[in-house]
Amino acid sequence: MFDLTGKGALVTGATGGIGSAVARALYAQGAMVALSGRRIEALEALAADLGDRAKAVLGDLSDAQSVAELPVRAEEALGQLDILVN
């Protein structure tokens, strides 16, 4: 379909149905994916299921400070951030 090799993507709500499907699609196209949400166990399970290019990054979109820190943490986890899926 398309090649996202070398691109870093942050997916918020990654433990939900749509979020996890988007994360899987991005990963399948070669992207490094930062999986964000409030449930660390579910994020880590999804990251383990996807593989080494997926990283769990806690983020609570109802908390302003967490929102401000989320892209920074995602970039630290991936090395770069090119794509945001909210």
N, C-alpha and C positions, 0 to 999 in steps of 0.2 A: 504494500500500500504506500508507505512513505518511510523514510529512514531518519530516525532521531538519534542515531549513534553519536555519543559524545555530548548530548544535550542533557541538562539537568531540569527536572520537572518537580514542582511542589504540588501535591494534590491534597486539598483540605477535605475533611469528611471521608477519608480513605477507608474507614471501616464500614461505611454504609454501602448499600447495594450499588448505587451509581458511582460513588467515589472509588470503590474497589474495582469496578469494571473499567473505569477510566484509567486507573493506575495500572491495571493489567494490560490494557491496550497500549499505553505509552511504553511500558516495559517491553512488550512484545516487539515494538518497533525500534528498540535499542536504547531508549532513554534511561538515564539514572533517575530514580524516583524517590523523592522524600514523601513519605506517607504521614499525613498529619491527622490528628484527632485527639480525643480526650482519654481514650482507653488504651493504655500502653501495651497491655497483654495482646489485645486484638491487632494492634499495629505491628507488634513484633512477630506475631503469627503470620500475618500477611507478608511481611518482609521476608521471613524465612521461606514461605511458600514461593515467593517470586524469585529470590536469589540474591547474589552479592551486589547487584546494582540498586537494590532497594534498601532504604534506611527509614526506621521509625523515628519520628520527630513529634514530640508532644506539642499540642497547640490547642488552646481554648479560645474560639472566636468570640466568646461572650466577654472576654477579659482584654481590655485595651492594651495592657502591657504585654500580654502573651501574643497578641496580634502584631505588635511592633517588633517583637523579638523573633517571630516565626521565620521570616525570610532570612534573617541572619543565621539562625540555627540550621535552616535547610541548606544554605550555601556552604556553611561549615561542614555539614555532613556529606555533601555531594562534590564540593570543590567549585561549583558554579551553579547559577540559577538562570535558566533561560525561559522557562514555561511556568505559568501559574494556572491551575485549574481550581476554581473556587466552587 
